[in-house]
Amino acid sequence: MSIWVDIAAVDDIPQRGARVVKTADGCVAVFRTSSDEVFALDNRCPHKGGPLAEGIVHGNSVTCPLHNWVFSLETGLAQGADEGQVATYPARIEDGRILLDRAFLRARAAA
């Protein structure tokens, strides 16, 4: 069963920007694209642990600020020649607020 947690107003995150949400299960990077879609991923790049929330958002991708690895915001998969994946979490917008699926966060943390 999904338990949606209100984390912020959409306008709290600039377009093509991100914010870190600290949860009991770890830090999650929440991204807003230029088309006002929101995505949530682990904030840690699997390559060298770079803070993805500090990366550059372009289209539906984010580039890690440490070594320029690019990840899909939709799937968490590394793009191009790089290999790896970042965990993704269900996120949605409702009435101008960003919601994360808390049950899914906990299930991923336990895995």
Biopython code that builds the backbone (N, CA, C, O; Angstrom):
import numpy as np
from Bio.PDB.StructureBuilder import StructureBuilder

atoms = [
    (1, "MET", "N", (0.835, -1.175, 0.000)),
    (1, "MET", "CA", (0.000, 0.000, 0.000)),
    (1, "MET", "C", (0.884, 1.245, 0.000)),
    (1, "MET", "O", (1.842, 1.338, 0.768)),
    (2, "SER", "N", (0.556, 2.191, -0.863)),
    (2, "SER", "CA", (1.324, 3.428, -0.962)),
    (2, "SER", "C", (0.917, 4.405, 0.131)),
    (2, "SER", "O", (-0.265, 4.596, 0.418)),
    (3, "ILE", "N", (1.921, 5.010, 0.723)),
    (3, "ILE", "CA", (1.724, 6.089, 1.684)),
    (3, "ILE", "C", (2.475, 7.286, 1.122)),
    (3, "ILE", "O", (3.705, 7.326, 1.160)),
    (4, "TRP", "N", (1.744, 8.250, 0.605)),
    (4, "TRP", "CA", (2.359, 9.409, -0.033)),
    (4, "TRP", "C", (2.664, 10.474, 1.008)),
    (4, "TRP", "O", (1.799, 10.859, 1.794)),
    (5, "VAL", "N", (3.906, 10.946, 1.003)),
    (5, "VAL", "CA", (4.369, 11.939, 1.959)),
    (5, "VAL", "C", (4.621, 13.257, 1.220)),
    (5, "VAL", "O", (5.343, 13.295, 0.224)),
    (6, "ASP", "N", (4.018, 14.325, 1.719)),
    (6, "ASP", "CA", (4.191, 15.661, 1.163)),
    (6, "ASP", "C", (5.560, 16.180, 1.594)),
    (6, "ASP", "O", (5.838, 16.298, 2.787)),
    (7, "ILE", "N", (6.418, 16.489, 0.613)),
    (7, "ILE", "CA", (7.769, 16.936, 0.972)),
    (7, "ILE", "C", (8.043, 18.406, 0.681)),
    (7, "ILE", "O", (8.899, 19.014, 1.324)),
    (8, "ALA", "N", (7.318, 18.991, -0.291)),
    (8, "ALA", "CA", (7.592, 20.388, -0.644)),
    (8, "ALA", "C", (6.600, 20.862, -1.695)),
    (8, "ALA", "O", (5.913, 20.066, -2.335)),
    (9, "ALA", "N", (6.543, 22.175, -1.855)),
    (9, "ALA", "CA", (5.802, 22.751, -2.972)),
    (9, "ALA", "C", (6.649, 22.594, -4.229)),
    (9, "ALA", "O", (7.877, 22.646, -4.156)),
    (10, "VAL", "N", (6.014, 22.405, -5.368)),
    (10, "VAL", "CA", (6.752, 22.302, -6.628)),
    (10, "VAL", "C", (7.635, 23.533, -6.810)),
    (10, "VAL", "O", (8.776, 23.414, -7.257)),
    (11, "ASP", "N", (7.124, 24.705, -6.470)),
    (11, "ASP", "CA", (7.875, 25.947, -6.647)),
    (11, "ASP", "C", (9.079, 26.075, -5.716)),
    (11, "ASP", "O", (9.892, 26.982, -5.892)),
    (12, "ASP", "N", (9.212, 25.186, -4.729)),
    (12, "ASP", "CA", (10.388, 25.185, -3.858)),
    (12, "ASP", "C", (11.634, 24.679, -4.584)),
    (12, "ASP", "O", (12.759, 24.904, -4.140)),
    (13, "ILE", "N", (11.417, 23.993, -5.705)),
    (13, "ILE", "CA", (12.529, 23.488, -6.512)),
    (13, "ILE", "C", (12.500, 24.239, -7.842)),
    (13, "ILE", "O", (11.490, 24.196, -8.544)),
    (14, "PRO", "N", (13.576, 24.919, -8.198)),
    (14, "PRO", "CA", (13.578, 25.637, -9.473)),
    (14, "PRO", "C", (13.537, 24.666, -10.645)),
    (14, "PRO", "O", (13.974, 23.522, -10.523)),
    (15, "GLN", "N", (13.012, 25.119, -11.781)),
    (15, "GLN", "CA", (13.056, 24.283, -12.971)),
    (15, "GLN", "C", (14.510, 23.947, -13.274)),
    (15, "GLN", "O", (15.395, 24.791, -13.132)),
    (16, "ARG", "N", (14.749, 22.703, -13.695)),
    (16, "ARG", "CA", (16.088, 22.164, -13.960)),
    (16, "ARG", "C", (16.964, 22.189, -12.708)),
    (16, "ARG", "O", (18.181, 22.353, -12.786)),
    (17, "GLY", "N", (16.318, 22.022, -11.552)),
    (17, "GLY", "CA", (17.045, 22.013, -10.284)),
    (17, "GLY", "C", (16.672, 20.808, -9.444)),
    (17, "GLY", "O", (15.911, 19.940, -9.873)),
    (18, "ALA", "N", (17.222, 20.771, -8.236)),
    (18, "ALA", "CA", (16.976, 19.645, -7.335)),
    (18, "ALA", "C", (17.097, 20.096, -5.892)),
    (18, "ALA", "O", (17.669, 21.142, -5.586)),
    (19, "ARG", "N", (16.543, 19.280, -5.025)),
    (19, "ARG", "CA", (16.668, 19.463, -3.579)),
    (19, "ARG", "C", (16.881, 18.096, -2.953)),
    (19, "ARG", "O", (16.442, 17.078, -3.487)),
    (20, "VAL", "N", (17.559, 18.087, -1.820)),
    (20, "VAL", "CA", (17.776, 16.839, -1.087)),
    (20, "VAL", "C", (16.733, 16.745, 0.011)),
    (20, "VAL", "O", (16.494, 17.696, 0.755)),
    (21, "VAL", "N", (16.119, 15.575, 0.092)),
    (21, "VAL", "CA", (15.166, 15.284, 1.153)),
    (21, "VAL", "C", (15.809, 14.232, 2.040)),
    (21, "VAL", "O", (16.166, 13.149, 1.576)),
    (22, "LYS", "N", (15.953, 14.553, 3.310)),
    (22, "LYS", "CA", (16.524, 13.594, 4.260)),
    (22, "LYS", "C", (15.381, 12.790, 4.851)),
    (22, "LYS", "O", (14.451, 13.345, 5.435)),
    (23, "THR", "N", (15.460, 11.480, 4.693)),
    (23, "THR", "CA", (14.447, 10.587, 5.237)),
    (23, "THR", "C", (15.105, 9.669, 6.264)),
    (23, "THR", "O", (16.330, 9.628, 6.382)),
    (24, "ALA", "N", (14.299, 8.956, 6.985)),
    (24, "ALA", "CA", (14.834, 7.979, 7.941)),
    (24, "ALA", "C", (15.625, 6.895, 7.211)),
    (24, "ALA", "O", (16.452, 6.210, 7.811)),
    (25, "ASP", "N", (15.366, 6.747, 5.919)),
    (25, "ASP", "CA", (15.996, 5.704, 5.136)),
    (25, "ASP", "C", (17.172, 6.198, 4.300)),
    (25, "ASP", "O", (17.764, 5.412, 3.561)),
    (26, "GLY", "N", (17.526, 7.479, 4.398)),
    (26, "GLY", "CA", (18.634, 8.029, 3.627)),
    (26, "GLY", "C", (18.241, 9.285, 2.878)),
    (26, "GLY", "O", (17.113, 9.764, 2.991)),
    (27, "CYS", "N", (19.180, 9.812, 2.115)),
    (27, "CYS", "CA", (18.947, 11.053, 1.366)),
    (27, "CYS", "C", (18.465, 10.743, -0.047)),
    (27, "CYS", "O", (19.003, 9.880, -0.741)),
    (28, "VAL", "N", (17.439, 11.472, -0.442)),
    (28, "VAL", "CA", (16.838, 11.322, -1.767)),
    (28, "VAL", "C", (16.944, 12.664, -2.474)),
    (28, "VAL", "O", (16.643, 13.705, -1.891)),
    (29, "ALA", "N", (17.373, 12.638, -3.733)),
    (29, "ALA", "CA", (17.418, 13.847, -4.552)),
    (29, "ALA", "C", (16.107, 13.933, -5.321)),
    (29, "ALA", "O", (15.719, 12.987, -6.007)),
    (30, "VAL", "N", (15.430, 15.066, -5.206)),
    (30, "VAL", "CA", (14.170, 15.288, -5.923)),
    (30, "VAL", "C", (14.439, 16.339, -6.991)),
    (30, "VAL", "O", (14.868, 17.452, -6.685)),
    (31, "PHE", "N", (14.186, 15.981, -8.237)),
    (31, "PHE", "CA", (14.490, 16.822, -9.386)),
    (31, "PHE", "C", (13.213, 17.355, -10.026)),
    (31, "PHE", "O", (12.184, 16.681, -10.051)),
    (32, "ARG", "N", (13.303, 18.584, -10.544)),
    (32, "ARG", "CA", (12.213, 19.189, -11.317)),
    (32, "ARG", "C", (12.773, 19.539, -12.687)),
    (32, "ARG", "O", (13.783, 20.234, -12.794)),
    (33, "THR", "N", (12.116, 19.058, -13.727)),
    (33, "THR", "CA", (12.586, 19.318, -15.081)),
    (33, "THR", "C", (12.019, 20.644, -15.597)),
    (33, "THR", "O", (11.197, 21.281, -14.938)),
    (34, "SER", "N", (12.466, 21.039, -16.768)),
    (34, "SER", "CA", (11.973, 22.280, -17.366)),
    (34, "SER", "C", (10.504, 22.173, -17.757)),
    (34, "SER", "O", (9.836, 23.190, -17.942)),
    (35, "SER", "N", (9.996, 20.943, -17.886)),
    (35, "SER", "CA", (8.578, 20.740, -18.204)),
    (35, "SER", "C", (7.760, 20.445, -16.949)),
    (35, "SER", "O", (6.631, 19.962, -17.038)),
    (36, "ASP", "N", (8.336, 20.738, -15.773)),
    (36, "ASP", "CA", (7.673, 20.598, -14.477)),
    (36, "ASP", "C", (7.318, 19.165, -14.085)),
    (36, "ASP", "O", (6.372, 18.941, -13.329)),
    (37, "GLU", "N", (8.077, 18.198, -14.597)),
    (37, "GLU", "CA", (7.952, 16.823, -14.102)),
    (37, "GLU", "C", (8.865, 16.701, -12.888)),
    (37, "GLU", "O", (9.862, 17.417, -12.787)),
    (38, "VAL", "N", (8.534, 15.804, -11.973)),
    (38, "VAL", "CA", (9.397, 15.557, -10.818)),
    (38, "VAL", "C", (9.826, 14.101, -10.783)),
    (38, "VAL", "O", (9.069, 13.198, -11.141)),
    (39, "PHE", "N", (11.057, 13.898, -10.343)),
    (39, "PHE", "CA", (11.641, 12.569, -10.239)),
    (39, "PHE", "C", (12.427, 12.505, -8.941)),
    (39, "PHE", "O", (12.943, 13.519, -8.471)),
    (40, "ALA", "N", (12.520, 11.316, -8.365)),
    (40, "ALA", "CA", (13.267, 11.125, -7.125)),
    (40, "ALA", "C", (14.234, 9.952, -7.300)),
    (40, "ALA", "O", (13.858, 8.873, -7.759)),
    (41, "LEU", "N", (15.483, 10.197, -6.920)),
    (41, "LEU", "CA", (16.539, 9.192, -7.017)),
    (41, "LEU", "C", (17.395, 9.249, -5.758)),
    (41, "LEU", "O", (17.371, 10.235, -5.020)),
    (42, "ASP", "N", (18.156, 8.172, -5.521)),
    (42, "ASP", "CA", (19.180, 8.243, -4.484)),
    (42, "ASP", "C", (20.087, 9.419, -4.829)),
    (42, "ASP", "O", (20.335, 9.691, -6.003)),
    (43, "ASN", "N", (20.577, 10.107, -3.822)),
    (43, "ASN", "CA", (21.415, 11.278, -4.064)),
    (43, "ASN", "C", (22.878, 10.913, -4.278)),
    (43, "ASN", "O", (23.713, 11.810, -4.397)),
    (44, "ARG", "N", (23.209, 9.659, -4.331)),
    (44, "ARG", "CA", (24.608, 9.225, -4.393)),
    (44, "ARG", "C", (24.892, 8.514, -5.718)),
    (44, "ARG", "O", (24.287, 7.488, -6.030)),
    (45, "CYS", "N", (25.811, 9.072, -6.480)),
    (45, "CYS", "CA", (26.243, 8.453, -7.735)),
    (45, "CYS", "C", (26.961, 7.138, -7.421)),
    (45, "CYS", "O", (27.801, 7.104, -6.522)),
    (46, "PRO", "N", (26.650, 6.061, -8.138)),
    (46, "PRO", "CA", (27.303, 4.769, -7.853)),
    (46, "PRO", "C", (28.774, 4.727, -8.280)),
    (46, "PRO", "O", (29.500, 3.815, -7.884)),
    (47, "HIS", "N", (29.215, 5.680, -9.064)),
    (47, "HIS", "CA", (30.596, 5.699, -9.553)),
    (47, "HIS", "C", (31.568, 6.121, -8.451)),
    (47, "HIS", "O", (32.461, 5.357, -8.086)),
    (48, "LYS", "N", (31.398, 7.325, -7.925)),
    (48, "LYS", "CA", (32.302, 7.836, -6.892)),
    (48, "LYS", "C", (31.558, 8.514, -5.748)),
    (48, "LYS", "O", (32.167, 9.229, -4.952)),
    (49, "GLY", "N", (30.254, 8.297, -5.657)),
    (49, "GLY", "CA", (29.479, 8.848, -4.547)),
    (49, "GLY", "C", (29.132, 10.313, -4.670)),
    (49, "GLY", "O", (28.790, 10.954, -3.677)),
    (50, "GLY", "N", (29.213, 10.849, -5.863)),
    (50, "GLY", "CA", (28.914, 12.269, -6.066)),
    (50, "GLY", "C", (27.479, 12.617, -5.707)),
    (50, "GLY", "O", (26.586, 11.783, -5.852)),
    (51, "PRO", "N", (27.245, 13.846, -5.237)),
    (51, "PRO", "CA", (25.907, 14.296, -4.854)),
    (51, "PRO", "C", (25.087, 14.686, -6.099)),
    (51, "PRO", "O", (25.254, 15.781, -6.636)),
    (52, "LEU", "N", (24.229, 13.808, -6.538)),
    (52, "LEU", "CA", (23.492, 14.041, -7.780)),
    (52, "LEU", "C", (22.622, 15.295, -7.734)),
    (52, "LEU", "O", (22.397, 15.919, -8.771)),
    (53, "ALA", "N", (22.131, 15.674, -6.560)),
    (53, "ALA", "CA", (21.297, 16.876, -6.454)),
    (53, "ALA", "C", (22.075, 18.137, -6.826)),
    (53, "ALA", "O", (21.472, 19.173, -7.107)),
    (54, "GLU", "N", (23.402, 18.061, -6.832)),
    (54, "GLU", "CA", (24.226, 19.200, -7.222)),
    (54, "GLU", "C", (24.609, 19.143, -8.694)),
    (54, "GLU", "O", (25.365, 19.987, -9.176)),
    (55, "GLY", "N", (24.084, 18.144, -9.411)),
    (55, "GLY", "CA", (24.397, 17.982, -10.818)),
    (55, "GLY", "C", (23.556, 18.877, -11.716)),
    (55, "GLY", "O", (22.705, 19.632, -11.246)),
    (56, "ILE", "N", (23.810, 18.779, -13.008)),
    (56, "ILE", "CA", (23.097, 19.566, -14.007)),
    (56, "ILE", "C", (21.937, 18.741, -14.546)),
    (56, "ILE", "O", (22.124, 17.621, -15.020)),
    (57, "VAL", "N", (20.722, 19.315, -14.467)),
    (57, "VAL", "CA", (19.523, 18.661, -14.992)),
    (57, "VAL", "C", (19.326, 19.141, -16.427)),
    (57, "VAL", "O", (19.290, 20.341, -16.697)),
    (58, "HIS", "N", (19.199, 18.177, -17.342)),
    (58, "HIS", "CA", (18.975, 18.500, -18.757)),
    (58, "HIS", "C", (18.019, 17.466, -19.320)),
    (58, "HIS", "O", (18.284, 16.264, -19.279)),
    (59, "GLY", "N", (16.897, 17.954, -19.850)),
    (59, "GLY", "CA", (15.859, 17.031, -20.301)),
    (59, "GLY", "C", (15.401, 16.182, -19.135)),
    (59, "GLY", "O", (15.057, 16.711, -18.079)),
    (60, "ASN", "N", (15.394, 14.874, -19.314)),
    (60, "ASN", "CA", (15.033, 13.950, -18.238)),
    (60, "ASN", "C", (16.259, 13.195, -17.748)),
    (60, "ASN", "O", (16.200, 12.000, -17.457)),
    (61, "SER", "N", (17.386, 13.927, -17.663)),
    (61, "SER", "CA", (18.654, 13.360, -17.204)),
    (61, "SER", "C", (19.319, 14.308, -16.217)),
    (61, "SER", "O", (18.991, 15.492, -16.141)),
    (62, "VAL", "N", (20.267, 13.752, -15.461)),
    (62, "VAL", "CA", (21.099, 14.563, -14.570)),
    (62, "VAL", "C", (22.542, 14.109, -14.762)),
    (62, "VAL", "O", (22.823, 12.919, -14.905)),
    (63, "THR", "N", (23.455, 15.089, -14.762)),
    (63, "THR", "CA", (24.871, 14.807, -14.887)),
    (63, "THR", "C", (25.529, 14.961, -13.522)),
    (63, "THR", "O", (25.407, 16.007, -12.884)),
    (64, "CYS", "N", (26.222, 13.928, -13.077)),
    (64, "CYS", "CA", (26.914, 13.958, -11.789)),
    (64, "CYS", "C", (27.983, 15.052, -11.806)),
    (64, "CYS", "O", (28.724, 15.175, -12.781)),
    (65, "PRO", "N", (28.069, 15.847, -10.736)),
    (65, "PRO", "CA", (29.034, 16.943, -10.718)),
    (65, "PRO", "C", (30.492, 16.503, -10.564)),
    (65, "PRO", "O", (31.394, 17.309, -10.792)),
    (66, "LEU", "N", (30.744, 15.257, -10.186)),
    (66, "LEU", "CA", (32.127, 14.824, -9.979)),
    (66, "LEU", "C", (32.828, 14.362, -11.245)),
    (66, "LEU", "O", (33.931, 14.818, -11.543)),
    (67, "HIS", "N", (32.201, 13.460, -11.994)),
    (67, "HIS", "CA", (32.874, 12.875, -13.148)),
    (67, "HIS", "C", (32.001, 12.817, -14.398)),
    (67, "HIS", "O", (32.275, 12.054, -15.324)),
    (68, "ASN", "N", (30.959, 13.625, -14.413)),
    (68, "ASN", "CA", (30.113, 13.793, -15.608)),
    (68, "ASN", "C", (29.361, 12.547, -16.072)),
    (68, "ASN", "O", (28.991, 12.452, -17.242)),
    (69, "TRP", "N", (29.130, 11.598, -15.174)),
    (69, "TRP", "CA", (28.264, 10.484, -15.551)),
    (69, "TRP", "C", (26.851, 11.026, -15.675)),
    (69, "TRP", "O", (26.439, 11.885, -14.895)),
    (70, "VAL", "N", (26.106, 10.526, -16.655)),
    (70, "VAL", "CA", (24.736, 10.983, -16.905)),
    (70, "VAL", "C", (23.777, 9.856, -16.552)),
    (70, "VAL", "O", (23.980, 8.706, -16.942)),
    (71, "PHE", "N", (22.721, 10.202, -15.802)),
    (71, "PHE", "CA", (21.713, 9.225, -15.388)),
    (71, "PHE", "C", (20.333, 9.654, -15.849)),
    (71, "PHE", "O", (19.993, 10.837, -15.818)),
    (72, "SER", "N", (19.547, 8.683, -16.277)),
    (72, "SER", "CA", (18.152, 8.928, -16.616)),
    (72, "SER", "C", (17.374, 9.193, -15.328)),
    (72, "SER", "O", (17.469, 8.420, -14.374)),
    (73, "LEU", "N", (16.608, 10.278, -15.300)),
    (73, "LEU", "CA", (15.758, 10.546, -14.140)),
    (73, "LEU", "C", (14.589, 9.569, -14.080)),
    (73, "LEU", "O", (14.033, 9.326, -13.009)),
    (74, "GLU", "N", (14.216, 9.012, -15.226)),
    (74, "GLU", "CA", (13.084, 8.090, -15.282)),
    (74, "GLU", "C", (13.443, 6.688, -14.796)),
    (74, "GLU", "O", (12.668, 6.059, -14.074)),
    (75, "THR", "N", (14.624, 6.197, -15.194)),
    (75, "THR", "CA", (14.996, 4.811, -14.877)),
    (75, "THR", "C", (16.153, 4.690, -13.890)),
    (75, "THR", "O", (16.332, 3.640, -13.272)),
    (76, "GLY", "N", (16.933, 5.746, -13.738)),
    (76, "GLY", "CA", (18.126, 5.694, -12.897)),
    (76, "GLY", "C", (19.327, 5.074, -13.579)),
    (76, "GLY", "O", (20.396, 4.992, -12.974)),
    (77, "LEU", "N", (19.185, 4.632, -14.822)),
    (77, "LEU", "CA", (20.277, 3.975, -15.535)),
    (77, "LEU", "C", (21.303, 4.981, -16.043)),
    (77, "LEU", "O", (20.953, 6.069, -16.503)),
    (78, "ALA", "N", (22.593, 4.595, -15.952)),
    (78, "ALA", "CA", (23.663, 5.403, -16.524)),
    (78, "ALA", "C", (23.499, 5.412, -18.038)),
    (78, "ALA", "O", (23.081, 4.417, -18.631)),
    (79, "GLN", "N", (23.826, 6.525, -18.653)),
    (79, "GLN", "CA", (23.674, 6.688, -20.094)),
    (79, "GLN", "C", (25.028, 6.599, -20.783)),
    (79, "GLN", "O", (26.069, 6.744, -20.142)),
    (80, "GLY", "N", (25.010, 6.364, -22.069)),
    (80, "GLY", "CA", (26.248, 6.303, -22.850)),
    (80, "GLY", "C", (27.061, 5.079, -22.509)),
    (80, "GLY", "O", (26.513, 4.002, -22.276)),
    (81, "ALA", "N", (28.382, 5.245, -22.479)),
    (81, "ALA", "CA", (29.297, 4.119, -22.241)),
    (81, "ALA", "C", (29.401, 3.731, -20.770)),
    (81, "ALA", "O", (29.923, 2.665, -20.444)),
    (82, "ASP", "N", (28.907, 4.595, -19.878)),
    (82, "ASP", "CA", (28.997, 4.304, -18.442)),
    (82, "ASP", "C", (27.986, 3.235, -18.042)),
    (82, "ASP", "O", (26.932, 3.098, -18.662)),
    (83, "GLU", "N", (28.321, 2.484, -17.005)),
    (83, "GLU", "CA", (27.435, 1.432, -16.526)),
    (83, "GLU", "C", (27.126, 1.643, -15.060)),
    (83, "GLU", "O", (28.005, 2.013, -14.281)),
    (84, "GLY", "N", (25.895, 1.412, -14.684)),
    (84, "GLY", "CA", (25.475, 1.558, -13.298)),
    (84, "GLY", "C", (24.043, 2.038, -13.242)),
    (84, "GLY", "O", (23.438, 2.359, -14.265)),
    (85, "GLN", "N", (23.515, 2.081, -12.052)),
    (85, "GLN", "CA", (22.133, 2.509, -11.866)),
    (85, "GLN", "C", (21.965, 3.113, -10.485)),
    (85, "GLN", "O", (22.594, 2.684, -9.518)),
    (86, "VAL", "N", (21.107, 4.114, -10.414)),
    (86, "VAL", "CA", (20.739, 4.769, -9.168)),
    (86, "VAL", "C", (19.300, 4.356, -8.864)),
    (86, "VAL", "O", (18.474, 4.288, -9.774)),
    (87, "ALA", "N", (18.995, 4.082, -7.614)),
    (87, "ALA", "CA", (17.621, 3.728, -7.246)),
    (87, "ALA", "C", (16.688, 4.913, -7.512)),
    (87, "ALA", "O", (17.037, 6.066, -7.257)),
    (88, "THR", "N", (15.512, 4.607, -8.022)),
    (88, "THR", "CA", (14.485, 5.625, -8.267)),
    (88, "THR", "C", (13.314, 5.377, -7.328)),
    (88, "THR", "O", (13.103, 4.257, -6.861)),
    (89, "TYR", "N", (12.555, 6.437, -7.057)),
    (89, "TYR", "CA", (11.420, 6.352, -6.143)),
    (89, "TYR", "C", (10.206, 7.031, -6.756)),
    (89, "TYR", "O", (10.347, 8.057, -7.422)),
    (90, "PRO", "N", (9.024, 6.482, -6.547)),
    (90, "PRO", "CA", (7.821, 7.115, -7.083)),
    (90, "PRO", "C", (7.629, 8.520, -6.509)),
    (90, "PRO", "O", (7.698, 8.734, -5.298)),
    (91, "ALA", "N", (7.387, 9.457, -7.403)),
    (91, "ALA", "CA", (7.117, 10.840, -7.011)),
    (91, "ALA", "C", (5.988, 11.346, -7.890)),
    (91, "ALA", "O", (5.845, 10.925, -9.038)),
    (92, "ARG", "N", (5.194, 12.247, -7.349)),
    (92, "ARG", "CA", (4.110, 12.832, -8.135)),
    (92, "ARG", "C", (3.811, 14.233, -7.621)),
    (92, "ARG", "O", (4.243, 14.628, -6.538)),
    (93, "ILE", "N", (3.069, 14.962, -8.422)),
    (93, "ILE", "CA", (2.626, 16.298, -8.046)),
    (93, "ILE", "C", (1.121, 16.253, -7.861)),
    (93, "ILE", "O", (0.389, 15.737, -8.705)),
    (94, "GLU", "N", (0.673, 16.803, -6.743)),
    (94, "GLU", "CA", (-0.756, 16.882, -6.461)),
    (94, "GLU", "C", (-1.035, 18.239, -5.818)),
    (94, "GLU", "O", (-0.461, 18.572, -4.780)),
    (95, "ASP", "N", (-1.911, 19.010, -6.436)),
    (95, "ASP", "CA", (-2.272, 20.337, -5.921)),
    (95, "ASP", "C", (-1.047, 21.211, -5.661)),
    (95, "ASP", "O", (-0.985, 21.920, -4.657)),
    (96, "GLY", "N", (-0.068, 21.156, -6.575)),
    (96, "GLY", "CA", (1.112, 21.993, -6.450)),
    (96, "GLY", "C", (2.133, 21.520, -5.434)),
    (96, "GLY", "O", (3.097, 22.230, -5.150)),
    (97, "ARG", "N", (1.937, 20.326, -4.880)),
    (97, "ARG", "CA", (2.843, 19.764, -3.872)),
    (97, "ARG", "C", (3.521, 18.513, -4.432)),
    (97, "ARG", "O", (2.921, 17.772, -5.211)),
    (98, "ILE", "N", (4.763, 18.283, -4.033)),
    (98, "ILE", "CA", (5.491, 17.084, -4.436)),
    (98, "ILE", "C", (5.297, 16.022, -3.365)),
    (98, "ILE", "O", (5.494, 16.269, -2.175)),
    (99, "LEU", "N", (4.905, 14.834, -3.817)),
    (99, "LEU", "CA", (4.682, 13.711, -2.914)),
    (99, "LEU", "C", (5.631, 12.573, -3.261)),
    (99, "LEU", "O", (5.848, 12.277, -4.436)),
    (100, "LEU", "N", (6.199, 11.934, -2.238)),
    (100, "LEU", "CA", (7.024, 10.739, -2.409)),
    (100, "LEU", "C", (6.319, 9.559, -1.765)),
    (100, "LEU", "O", (5.632, 9.708, -0.754)),
    (101, "ASP", "N", (6.494, 8.393, -2.356)),
    (101, "ASP", "CA", (5.897, 7.166, -1.833)),
    (101, "ASP", "C", (6.769, 6.620, -0.707)),
    (101, "ASP", "O", (7.796, 5.989, -0.957)),
    (102, "ARG", "N", (6.358, 6.862, 0.517)),
    (102, "ARG", "CA", (7.138, 6.458, 1.692)),
    (102, "ARG", "C", (7.299, 4.943, 1.783)),
    (102, "ARG", "O", (8.366, 4.457, 2.156)),
    (103, "ALA", "N", (6.263, 4.204, 1.450)),
    (103, "ALA", "CA", (6.335, 2.743, 1.530)),
    (103, "ALA", "C", (7.408, 2.215, 0.578)),
    (103, "ALA", "O", (8.124, 1.272, 0.916)),
    (104, "PHE", "N", (7.524, 2.811, -0.597)),
    (104, "PHE", "CA", (8.517, 2.376, -1.567)),
    (104, "PHE", "C", (9.919, 2.717, -1.073)),
    (104, "PHE", "O", (10.845, 1.928, -1.259)),
    (105, "LEU", "N", (10.089, 3.878, -0.448)),
    (105, "LEU", "CA", (11.384, 4.249, 0.126)),
    (105, "LEU", "C", (11.834, 3.206, 1.151)),
    (105, "LEU", "O", (12.985, 2.769, 1.143)),
    (106, "ARG", "N", (10.928, 2.821, 2.018)),
    (106, "ARG", "CA", (11.266, 1.847, 3.055)),
    (106, "ARG", "C", (11.570, 0.479, 2.458)),
    (106, "ARG", "O", (12.467, -0.217, 2.935)),
    (107, "ALA", "N", (10.836, 0.086, 1.424)),
    (107, "ALA", "CA", (11.071, -1.213, 0.789)),
    (107, "ALA", "C", (12.459, -1.240, 0.151)),
    (107, "ALA", "O", (13.155, -2.250, 0.244)),
    (108, "ARG", "N", (12.872, -0.147, -0.496)),
    (108, "ARG", "CA", (14.193, -0.076, -1.116)),
    (108, "ARG", "C", (15.288, -0.112, -0.062)),
    (108, "ARG", "O", (16.309, -0.771, -0.257)),
    (109, "ALA", "N", (15.092, 0.588, 1.056)),
    (109, "ALA", "CA", (16.104, 0.643, 2.114)),
    (109, "ALA", "C", (16.321, -0.738, 2.732)),
    (109, "ALA", "O", (17.435, -1.072, 3.136)),
    (110, "ALA", "N", (15.262, -1.532, 2.803)),
    (110, "ALA", "CA", (15.355, -2.861, 3.410)),
    (110, "ALA", "C", (16.003, -3.878, 2.486)),
    (110, "ALA", "O", (16.486, -4.916, 2.938)),
    (111, "ALA", "N", (16.015, -3.580, 1.190)),
    (111, "ALA", "CA", (16.549, -4.544, 0.191)),
    (111, "ALA", "C", (18.050, -4.698, 0.280)),
    (111, "ALA", "O", (18.639, -5.463, -0.484)),
]
sb = StructureBuilder()
sb.init_structure("model")
sb.init_model(0)
sb.init_chain("A")
sb.init_seg("    ")
for serial, (resi, resn, name, xyz) in enumerate(atoms, 1):
    if name == "N":
        sb.init_residue(resn, " ", resi, " ")
    sb.init_atom(name, np.array(xyz, "f"), 0.0, 1.0, " ", f" {name:<3s}", serial, name[0])
structure = sb.get_structure()
